[in-house]
Amino acid sequence: MLASIKNNQLLRSAFTVSKGDKLLPDNPRAIVREVFWNMNTTQSKIAEQTQIPQQTVSRLVKGLIEQGVLRVNEEKDESSTETKSSKGKSASGIAPNPAFAYSFGLSVLLDAISVAVLDFTGEVVDTLILELDDMGIESVLRKAVAMANELIETHAIPTDRILGMGVGISGFFSSTDGKMNTHHAIEEWAEINIAETVAEAFQLPTWVVNDGTGAAAGEGIAGVGRQYKNFVYLFVSSAFGGGLVNNGDMIRGTHGNAGELGDMLPAKLYSHPNLQLLQRILSKHGVDVPSIYKLNETFDPNWPGVDEWIYKVQDSFDLVATASSALLDSQAIIIGGHIPTQLAEKVIPRIDVYAQFRRGAKRPLPEIVCAEVTRSPVAVGAATLPLREWFLE
């Protein structure tokens, strides 16, 4: 992952960098992390999970509430006994304060951009997407800044409460010079230090990941991935890739390229399960799909050509799912990206994850599920990067 060297300097006025380039010392940070992943938790559970003494937890939680980082929520689930008082009244749970901070994300796709904003709970506030003929740097950044400003104005977001900007872009890291080997459709972006360029345009701390890793990060916070500590994310879009999450954190690899699942599939042997192939097959059958980014809204599983696409890519899904399961022993495989949910639902029952059958049983296999973040998944994922970097990792 790339980061701007100016991140500390660009931090907005509501936040202060302390010792070790952190916004919070270790113990308060550990408490915030525990509360973030376990909404409406209790002080006793925080102490148990963090191994911080109960008295210290009580003092630090009080301070974090006074600072506006955390808040006390009244328990609303009448069936729950977890936080009920002994008299049967609803008790309080500790949760992040949504308005404490906001985080923005930008996705640079092959022919479109998207901007997303999340609050401090990881909830998606809103997203915008815009298809472009000109994916050059100046064109993209000018439009992206305008889109971000529109979101700020629409949702009355205090600008001093913006944590930073994450960027997800199609390509892979080949060095540590701040550049990425981007897709040929966005050639101009391969020539620049992306983190520094975007940070300059937005005047915000900035981090950059590839699109598949970004989408996986977003699903882990804002989607079904939050139910799983460990999962493999299959990114089905114009191209095919993915991302890996372990214990809630992104697996980045040596160079930041972990999760390049498309490289498991030699092109001469396997059809890559991407949406450009789907577009070509549908077009052959007289079905016009003008935009893969709006496909989820218009997709009909009964279109002629859908089953043909599934047939062509079935072996690819089987291979990637089997390899991912064998290598990572993950809890789940999540099919996401820009694939329509109804198409993913047709694919999942046909995926065969191979495992040896021994003494009447196979090894435990991952659940295969649909992603929940279907609008601007890369931008949503990119927007989690500032949250992760400042508070969760």
C-alpha positions in Angstrom: 0.0 0.0 0.0 1.3 3.5 -0.9 1.0 6.4 1.5 1.7 10.0 1.1 4.8 11.2 3.0 2.8 14.3 3.8 0.0 12.5 5.7 0.8 13.9 9.1 1.1 17.5 7.7 -2.3 17.2 5.9 -4.2 15.9 8.9 -7.3 18.1 9.5 -7.5 20.4 12.6 -9.9 18.1 14.6 -7.1 15.5 14.9 -3.6 15.7 16.4 -0.7 13.3 15.8 0.9 12.2 19.0 3.9 10.0 19.8 4.7 7.4 17.2 2.7 9.1 14.5 -0.6 7.9 16.1 -3.8 9.7 16.8 -4.3 7.8 20.0 -1.8 6.1 22.4 -1.7 2.3 22.4 -4.3 1.5 25.1 -7.0 4.0 24.0 -6.4 2.8 20.4 -6.9 -0.8 21.5 -10.1 0.1 23.1 -11.4 2.0 20.1 -10.5 -1.0 17.9 -12.3 -3.4 20.2 -15.4 -1.2 20.3 -15.3 -0.7 16.5 -15.4 -4.4 15.8 -17.9 -5.2 18.6 -20.5 -2.5 18.5 -22.4 -1.9 21.8 -19.9 -3.8 23.8 -19.3 -3.4 27.6 -16.4 -2.2 29.6 -16.0 -5.7 31.1 -15.8 -7.2 27.7 -13.3 -4.6 26.6 -11.1 -5.4 29.6 -11.4 -9.1 28.8 -10.5 -8.8 25.1 -7.8 -6.2 25.4 -6.2 -7.4 28.7 -6.3 -3.8 29.9 -7.2 -3.7 33.7 -10.9 -2.9 34.3 -10.1 0.3 36.3 -7.9 1.6 33.4 -10.6 0.7 30.9 -13.2 2.6 32.8 -11.0 5.7 33.0 -10.0 5.6 29.3 -13.5 4.9 28.1 -14.7 7.9 30.0 -12.0 10.1 28.4 -12.8 8.8 24.9 -16.5 9.6 25.4 -15.6 13.1 26.6 -13.4 13.5 23.5 -16.4 12.4 21.3 -14.6 9.3 20.0 -17.0 6.9 21.6 -20.6 7.2 22.8 -23.0 5.3 25.0 -25.9 3.7 23.2 -29.1 2.5 24.8 -29.7 -1.2 24.1 -32.7 -1.5 21.8 -32.9 -5.3 21.4 -35.6 -6.3 23.9 -34.8 -10.0 23.4 -31.2 -9.6 24.3 -30.0 -10.3 27.8 -26.4 -9.3 27.0 -26.7 -5.7 28.3 -29.9 -5.8 30.3 -29.7 -4.6 33.9 -30.9 -6.8 36.7 -34.1 -5.0 37.0 -35.0 -5.7 33.3 -34.4 -2.2 32.1 -32.4 -1.6 29.0 -28.7 -1.0 29.8 -26.1 0.9 27.8 -23.4 -0.3 25.3 -20.4 1.5 24.1 -20.1 2.2 20.4 -18.1 4.5 18.1 -19.5 8.0 17.7 -20.4 8.2 14.0 -19.8 11.9 13.8 -16.3 11.8 15.3 -14.7 11.4 11.9 -15.5 10.8 8.2 -13.4 9.0 5.7 -13.4 9.4 1.9 -12.6 6.9 -0.9 -11.9 7.3 -4.6 -11.9 4.5 -7.1 -10.2 5.0 -10.4 -11.7 2.4 -12.7 -11.0 1.8 -16.4 -13.7 4.1 -17.6 -15.3 5.6 -14.5 -14.6 7.1 -11.1 -16.5 6.8 -7.8 -16.3 8.7 -4.6 -17.6 7.3 -1.2 -17.8 8.6 2.3 -18.0 6.6 5.5 -18.7 7.7 9.1 -16.7 6.6 12.1 -18.7 3.4 12.6 -17.8 2.2 9.0 -21.3 2.9 7.8 -21.5 4.1 4.2 -22.9 7.6 4.2 -23.2 7.9 0.4 -21.5 7.2 -2.9 -21.4 8.8 -6.3 -20.2 7.3 -9.6 -19.4 9.0 -12.9 -18.4 7.3 -16.2 -15.8 9.3 -18.1 -14.4 9.3 -21.6 -11.2 11.0 -20.4 -9.5 9.0 -17.6 -6.5 11.3 -17.6 -5.1 12.6 -14.3 -6.4 16.2 -14.6 -9.9 15.1 -15.7 -10.3 12.5 -13.0 -9.1 14.7 -10.1 -11.1 17.7 -11.2 -14.3 15.6 -11.3 -13.4 13.7 -8.1 -12.9 16.8 -6.1 -16.2 18.2 -7.3 -17.9 14.9 -6.3 -16.3 14.9 -2.9 -17.5 18.5 -2.3 -21.0 17.6 -3.4 -21.0 14.8 -0.7 -19.7 17.2 1.9 -22.4 19.7 1.1 -25.2 17.2 0.8 -24.5 15.6 4.1 -23.2 18.7 6.0 -19.9 17.0 6.8 -17.6 19.1 8.9 -14.4 19.4 6.8 -12.2 19.5 9.9 -13.5 16.0 10.7 -12.3 14.3 7.5 -9.7 11.7 8.4 -8.3 11.2 4.9 -8.6 9.8 1.4 -8.2 6.2 0.3 -7.7 5.4 -3.4 -8.4 2.1 -5.2 -7.0 1.7 -8.7 -6.6 -1.1 -11.2 -3.0 -2.2 -11.4 -0.2 -3.8 -9.4 2.8 -2.5 -7.4 6.1 -3.1 -9.0 8.4 -1.0 -6.9 8.5 1.3 -3.8 8.7 4.6 -5.8 5.0 5.5 -5.3 4.0 4.2 -8.7 1.8 1.4 -9.9 1.8 -0.6 -13.1 -1.8 0.4 -14.0 -4.1 -1.1 -16.6 -3.4 0.2 -20.1 -6.8 2.0 -20.1 -5.5 4.4 -17.4 -1.9 4.6 -18.8 -1.3 8.1 -17.6 -1.6 7.0 -13.9 1.4 4.7 -14.3 3.7 7.6 -14.6 3.0 9.4 -11.3 3.3 9.0 -7.6 -0.4 8.4 -7.1 -0.5 9.0 -3.3 1.3 12.3 -3.5 -0.8 13.5 -6.5 -4.1 12.7 -4.9 -3.1 14.1 -1.5 -2.1 17.3 -3.2 -5.5 17.5 -5.0 -7.6 16.9 -1.9 -5.2 18.2 0.7 -5.9 15.1 2.8 -3.8 12.2 4.1 -3.9 9.6 1.3 -3.3 5.9 0.9 -3.5 3.8 -2.3 -4.3 0.1 -2.9 -5.3 -1.9 -6.0 -8.9 -2.3 -6.7 -9.4 -5.9 -5.5 -7.7 -5.3 -2.2 -9.7 -2.1 -1.7 -13.0 -3.8 -2.4 -12.1 -6.6 0.0 -11.2 -4.0 2.7 -14.6 -2.4 2.2 -16.5 -5.6 2.4 -14.7 -6.4 5.7 -16.0 -3.3 7.3 -19.2 -2.3 5.5 -20.5 -5.6 4.2 -21.0 -9.3 4.9 -17.3 -9.6 5.5 -17.8 -8.1 8.9 -19.2 -11.5 10.0 -15.9 -13.2 9.2 -12.5 -12.8 10.6 -10.9 -14.5 7.6 -12.1 -14.4 4.0 -11.1 -14.4 0.4 -12.8 -11.8 -1.8 -13.3 -12.5 -5.5 -13.4 -9.2 -7.4 -15.4 -9.6 -10.6 -15.4 -6.5 -12.7 -13.9 -5.5 -16.0 -11.1 -7.8 -15.0 -10.8 -10.5 -12.4 -8.8 -10.2 -9.2 -9.3 -10.3 -5.5 -8.3 -9.5 -2.0 -7.5 -11.3 1.3 -8.5 -10.5 4.8 -7.1 -12.2 7.9 -8.2 -11.5 11.4 -10.0 -8.4 10.1 -6.9 -6.9 8.5 -5.9 -6.7 4.9 -3.2 -9.1 3.8 -1.0 -7.0 1.6 2.0 -9.2 0.8 5.6 -8.2 0.2 4.9 -5.7 -2.5 1.2 -5.0 -1.8 0.0 -7.4 -4.5 -1.5 -10.2 -2.3 -4.8 -11.4 -3.8 -3.9 -11.2 -7.5 -6.2 -14.2 -8.0 -6.5 -13.6 -11.8 -2.8 -14.7 -12.0 -3.9 -18.2 -10.9 -5.6 -18.6 -14.3 -3.4 -19.0 -17.4 -5.4 -17.2 -20.1 -4.8 -19.9 -22.7 -6.3 -22.5 -20.4 -9.0 -20.7 -18.4 -11.6 -18.0 -19.2 -11.3 -15.2 -16.7 -14.6 -14.6 -14.9 -14.9 -11.0 -15.8 -17.8 -8.8 -16.9 -16.2 -7.8 -20.2 -16.6 -11.4 -21.3 -20.2 -11.3 -20.0 -20.9 -8.2 -22.1 -19.5 -9.8 -25.2 -21.6 -12.9 -24.8 -24.8 -11.0 -24.0 -24.2 -8.7 -27.0 -23.9 -11.8 -29.2 -27.4 -12.7 -28.0 -28.8 -9.3 -28.7 -28.7 -8.0 -25.1 -27.1 -4.5 -24.8 -25.3 -3.8 -21.5 -24.0 -0.2 -21.7 -22.4 -0.1 -18.3 -21.1 -2.8 -16.0 -21.4 -0.4 -13.1 -25.2 -0.3 -13.3 -25.6 -3.9 -14.2 -26.8 -4.8 -10.8 -29.8 -2.6 -11.3 -30.8 -4.0 -14.7 -29.6 -7.6 -14.7 -32.0 -10.3 -15.6 -30.8 -13.9 -14.8 -32.9 -15.2 -17.6 -31.1 -13.2 -20.3 -29.9 -15.4 -23.1 -26.1 -15.8 -22.7 -26.0 -15.8 -18.9 -25.7 -19.6 -18.6 -23.1 -19.6 -21.4 -21.0 -17.2 -19.4 -21.3 -19.3 -16.3 -20.4 -22.4 -18.3 -17.3 -20.7 -19.6 -16.0 -19.5 -16.3 -17.1 -22.4 -14.0 -13.8 -24.1 -14.0 -12.1 -20.9 -13.2 -14.2 -20.3 -10.2 -13.7 -23.9 -9.0 -9.9 -23.6 -9.3 -9.6 -20.2 -7.5 -12.0 -21.2 -4.8 -10.2 -24.5 -4.2 -6.8 -23.0 -4.2 -7.9 -20.2 -1.9 -9.5 -22.6 0.5 -6.5 -24.9 0.5 -3.9 -22.2 1.0 -5.7 -19.9 3.5 -8.3 -22.1 5.3 -10.6 -19.1 5.2 -14.1 -18.9 6.8 -15.7 -17.5 3.7 -15.2 -16.8 0.0 -17.1 -13.7 -1.0 -18.0 -13.0 -4.6 -18.2 -9.3 -5.2 -16.9 -6.4 -7.3 -19.4 -5.2 -9.9 -21.0 -8.6 -10.5 -24.8 -8.5 -10.1 -26.0 -10.2 -7.0 -28.5 -12.4 -8.9 -25.6 -13.6 -11.1 -23.4 -14.4 -8.1 -26.4 -16.3 -6.6 -26.5 -18.4 -9.8 -22.8 -19.1 -9.7 -22.4 -20.0 -6.1 -24.3 -23.3 -6.0 -22.2 -24.5 -9.0 -18.8 -23.8 -7.4 -17.1 -27.1 -6.5 -14.4 -26.7 -3.9 -12.3 -29.9 -4.0 -11.2 -31.5 -0.7 -10.0 -35.0 0.1 -12.7 -37.3 1.6 -11.2 -39.2 4.5 -12.8 -41.2 7.3 -16.2 -40.1 6.1 -15.5 -36.4 6.1 -13.8 -33.5 4.3 -11.8 -30.8 5.9 -14.0 -27.8 6.9 -14.7 -25.7 3.8 -15.5 -22.0 3.5 -18.9 -20.6 3.1 -19.4 -19.0 -0.3 -21.5 -15.9 -0.2 -22.5 -12.8 -2.1 -21.0 -9.4 -1.2 -23.3 -6.9 0.4 -21.4 -3.8 -0.8 -22.7 -3.6 -4.4 -22.6 0.2 -5.0 -19.1 1.5 -5.6 -17.3 -1.3 -3.8 -13.8 -0.1 -4.6 -14.5 3.5 -3.4 -16.2 2.2 -0.3 -13.1 0.0 0.4 -10.8 2.8 -0.3 -12.7 4.9 2.2 -11.9 2.4 4.9 -8.1 2.9 4.5 -7.9 6.1 6.7 -10.0 4.4 9.4 -7.8 1.3 9.3 -4.5 3.2 9.3 -5.3 5.7 12.1 -7.4 3.5 14.4 -7.8 -0.2 13.5 -4.3 -1.6 12.7 
